[in-house]
Amino acid sequence: MHRLIRLLGVLSIVMVAGLGAFIQPAAAQDDEVRIVVVSHGQASDPFWSVEQNGEAQA
């Protein structure tokens, strides 16, 4: 039973490390960051006017 638990632990570490090798280069290739904002408020709402100003600055 202990061998099985140890084997599963080692396999999970190997899988996570293997996935990291594939994910990291894909993230490094993106030079441009795209942020999409979906607002549900009106322009007269004070919260959304502040949010829109922050969005424009970003």
C-alpha positions in Angstrom: 0.0 0.0 0.0 2.8 2.4 0.8 4.5 1.6 -2.5 1.4 2.5 -4.3 1.0 5.8 -2.5 4.7 6.6 -3.1 4.4 5.7 -6.8 1.3 7.9 -7.3 3.2 10.8 -5.6 6.2 10.4 -7.9 4.0 10.1 -10.9 2.0 13.2 -10.0 5.3 15.2 -9.6 6.5 14.0 -13.0 3.3 14.9 -14.6 3.2 18.4 -13.2 6.8 19.0 -14.2 6.1 17.7 -17.7 3.1 20.0 -18.1 5.2 22.9 -17.0 7.6 22.3 -19.8 4.8 22.7 -22.3 3.0 25.6 -20.7 6.0 27.9 -20.1 7.2 28.2 -23.7 3.6 28.9 -24.9 3.3 31.8 -22.4 6.7 33.2 -23.4 5.7 33.4 -27.0 2.8 35.9 -26.4 4.3 39.4 -26.7 0.9 41.2 -26.4 -1.5 41.0 -23.5 -5.2 41.3 -24.3 -7.6 42.2 -21.6 -11.3 42.1 -22.4 -13.7 44.0 -20.1 -17.4 43.3 -20.0 -19.3 46.0 -18.1 -22.9 45.6 -17.1 -23.5 49.2 -15.9 -24.6 52.4 -17.5 -22.4 55.4 -18.2 -24.2 57.4 -15.5 -23.3 54.8 -12.8 -20.4 56.2 -10.7 -18.8 52.8 -10.2 -18.6 52.1 -14.0 -17.4 55.5 -14.8 -14.4 55.0 -12.4 -13.9 51.5 -13.9 -13.9 52.9 -17.4 -11.3 55.5 -16.5 -9.0 52.8 -15.1 -9.6 50.7 -18.2 -8.6 53.6 -20.5 -5.4 54.3 -18.5 -4.4 50.6 -18.6 
